[in-house]
Amino acid sequence: MTPLVELITAWEAYAGQADKPAVADFCAHYMRKQAKKKKEKTAEPPPDMDGLISELVGRMSGMHTIYAKIMMKEWPDIELEWFYLLNIIKYKKEARKTDIISLCMMEQSTGIDILNRMKKKALITEKNDPADKRAKLISITDKGNTLLRKIGSSLFKVSYILYHDVEEEDKQALIRIMGQVHSRTRPLLAEGKQRKIDDMLAERYGKAALADVEEGFDRLVKQREKMLAARNKEEPIDNIIRSLYK
């Protein structure tokens, strides 16, 4: 079968199953199938994709934070966390402290301390919640709105530096994938902050997953050690690290 005929055949099979077949979705579907075939043919165990994704997300988060802190040096009396909290408050219009802090993925005690400092700066106001006299409803002030736009404009520059050169289609794919991960895992995190990670893992994937994780981690360590052993002594270690993400 020629490559063109193979591609057309694959499209016909995909179009027959998809509700609304689209070329972009077909291409992504086709590439996933090709990657799976390649994985099945190779004798070498595949790299630990889960760990690599976590490493990359962590590195990108760290880079974003470093750039943001460089920006925040211009305003020594402002905390970066204010932006994230103000952003939630603006969209919620009125919300309880606990809900705002939870949406920002902060510890409650830390979030309350930050909100109290924001109140002293007149960035937010609070009033009693009619539905619960023990709770307070938080709203953003005009001063808070001004600061939100000021910080947001500078953070947009950080995002521009990090992601402007990424192709539009790749951005859409990243947003879709990470959005799915966020939607799937956020409820588990919200419900399980006081639980052990092993218990959360076993509940979601079964007890066998604990052994699978240990096996996967051991495999990852051996792969890394093998790469380091095969490394040319003159080759910078940074090149080895970068090669993991290709």
C-alpha positions in Angstrom: 0.0 0.0 0.0 1.4 3.4 -1.0 1.6 6.1 1.7 -1.1 8.1 0.0 -3.5 5.2 -0.3 -2.7 4.3 3.4 -3.6 7.9 4.4 -6.8 7.9 2.5 -7.8 4.5 3.9 -7.1 5.8 7.4 -9.2 8.9 6.8 -12.1 6.8 5.6 -11.9 4.6 8.7 -11.7 7.7 11.0 -14.5 9.5 9.2 -16.8 6.5 9.5 -16.5 6.6 13.3 -16.3 10.3 14.1 -19.4 12.3 14.7 -18.0 15.4 13.1 -14.8 14.4 11.2 -12.3 17.3 11.0 -8.9 17.2 9.3 -7.0 18.6 12.4 -8.6 16.0 14.7 -7.8 13.3 12.2 -4.2 14.3 11.9 -3.8 14.2 15.7 -5.6 10.8 15.8 -3.4 9.4 13.0 -0.2 10.6 14.6 -1.2 8.9 17.9 -1.8 5.6 16.1 1.6 5.9 14.3 3.3 6.6 17.6 1.6 3.5 19.2 2.7 1.3 16.3 6.3 2.5 16.6 6.2 1.9 20.3 5.0 -1.7 19.8 7.7 -2.4 17.3 10.6 -1.2 19.4 12.2 -3.6 21.9 13.5 -0.7 24.1 11.0 0.2 26.8 9.4 3.6 26.2 10.5 6.6 28.3 8.4 7.5 31.3 6.0 10.0 29.7 4.2 10.8 32.9 7.4 11.8 34.7 8.7 13.8 31.7 5.4 15.8 31.5 5.6 16.5 35.2 9.2 17.6 34.9 8.4 19.9 32.0 5.3 21.4 33.7 7.4 22.0 36.8 10.2 23.6 34.8 7.9 25.8 32.9 6.1 26.9 36.1 9.5 27.6 37.6 10.5 29.7 34.6 7.2 31.6 34.7 7.7 32.4 38.4 11.3 33.6 37.8 10.3 35.9 35.0 7.3 37.1 37.1 9.6 37.9 40.0 11.9 39.9 37.7 8.9 41.9 36.7 7.7 42.3 40.3 11.0 44.0 41.3 9.5 47.1 39.8 6.8 47.0 42.5 8.5 45.9 45.8 5.3 46.6 47.8 3.1 44.2 45.7 2.8 40.5 46.1 2.5 38.3 43.0 -0.2 36.2 44.6 -2.4 39.3 44.7 -2.9 39.0 40.9 -4.2 35.4 41.0 -6.6 36.1 43.9 -7.8 39.4 42.4 -8.4 37.7 39.1 -10.7 35.1 40.7 -12.5 37.7 42.7 -13.1 39.8 39.7 -14.7 37.0 37.8 -16.7 35.7 40.8 -17.8 39.3 41.6 -18.6 38.1 45.2 -17.3 35.0 46.7 -16.4 33.4 50.0 -12.8 33.5 51.2 -12.6 29.7 51.2 -13.9 29.4 47.6 -11.4 32.0 46.3 -8.5 30.4 48.0 -9.5 26.9 46.8 -9.7 28.1 43.2 -6.2 29.5 43.5 -4.9 26.2 44.8 -3.6 27.7 48.0 -3.5 26.5 51.6 -6.4 28.1 53.5 -4.2 29.7 56.2 -1.8 31.2 53.6 -4.7 32.5 51.5 -6.4 34.1 54.4 -3.2 35.9 55.5 -2.8 37.2 51.9 -6.4 38.3 51.6 -6.1 40.2 54.9 -3.1 42.1 53.6 -5.0 42.9 50.4 -7.9 44.2 52.5 -5.5 46.5 54.4 -4.3 47.8 51.0 -8.0 48.5 50.0 -7.8 46.1 47.1 -10.8 44.2 48.3 -13.8 44.7 50.6 -15.7 42.2 52.6 -19.2 41.9 54.0 -21.3 39.4 55.8 -22.7 36.6 53.8 -26.6 36.7 54.1 -26.7 32.9 53.6 -24.2 32.2 56.4 -23.4 34.8 59.1 -20.1 33.1 59.9 -18.8 33.6 56.4 -17.6 36.8 54.6 -18.2 37.7 50.9 -15.2 39.3 49.2 -15.4 41.8 46.3 -12.8 43.7 44.3 -12.4 47.5 44.6 -11.6 50.1 42.0 -8.1 50.2 43.3 -7.9 46.4 43.1 -9.2 46.5 39.5 -6.5 49.0 38.5 -3.8 46.9 40.1 -5.1 43.7 38.5 -4.8 45.3 35.0 -1.4 46.7 35.8 0.0 43.3 36.9 -1.9 41.4 34.2 -0.4 43.5 31.5 3.1 42.7 32.7 2.4 39.0 33.2 1.1 38.9 29.6 4.6 40.0 28.5 6.0 37.0 30.5 3.6 34.7 28.6 4.6 36.3 25.3 8.3 35.5 26.0 7.6 31.9 26.9 5.0 30.9 24.4 4.8 33.3 21.5 7.0 31.2 19.2 4.8 28.1 19.7 2.7 27.3 16.6 -1.0 28.1 17.0 -2.1 24.5 16.4 0.3 23.3 19.1 -1.0 25.9 21.5 -4.6 24.7 20.9 -3.5 21.1 21.5 -1.6 22.0 24.7 -4.6 23.9 26.0 -7.0 21.1 25.2 -4.7 18.4 26.8 -3.8 20.4 29.9 -7.4 21.5 30.3 -8.6 17.9 30.3 -5.9 17.0 32.9 -7.0 20.0 35.1 -10.7 19.1 34.9 -10.0 15.4 35.7 -7.6 15.8 38.6 -8.8 19.0 40.4 -11.8 17.4 42.1 -9.5 14.6 43.4 -7.1 17.2 44.8 -9.9 19.2 46.4 -11.3 16.1 48.1 -8.1 14.6 49.1 -5.8 17.2 50.7 -5.8 15.5 54.0 -5.3 12.0 52.6 -2.1 10.1 51.7 -1.1 10.1 48.0 -1.0 6.2 48.0 -4.6 6.1 49.1 -5.7 8.6 46.4 -3.7 6.6 43.8 -5.2 3.2 44.8 -8.8 4.6 44.9 -8.5 6.1 41.4 -6.6 3.3 39.6 -6.7 0.3 41.9 -4.2 -1.2 44.3 -2.2 -2.7 41.5 -1.3 0.8 40.4 1.0 1.2 43.4 3.2 -1.7 42.1 3.0 -0.3 38.6 4.3 3.1 39.8 7.2 1.5 41.7 8.1 -0.5 38.6 7.8 2.5 36.3 10.0 4.6 38.6 12.7 1.8 38.8 12.6 1.7 35.0 13.0 5.4 34.7 16.1 5.4 37.1 17.7 2.6 35.0 17.1 4.5 31.8 18.6 7.6 33.2 21.7 5.7 34.5 22.1 4.1 31.1 22.1 7.4 29.4 24.6 8.8 31.8 26.9 5.8 31.4 26.8 6.1 27.6 27.5 9.8 27.7 30.7 11.2 26.2 32.6 12.7 29.1 33.1 15.9 27.1 29.4 16.3 26.5 27.7 18.8 28.8 25.2 17.2 31.2 22.7 19.9 30.1 22.6 18.3 26.7 21.6 15.0 28.2 18.8 16.7 30.1 17.5 18.5 27.0 17.5 15.3 25.0 14.9 13.8 27.4 12.3 16.3 26.1 12.8 15.7 22.4 
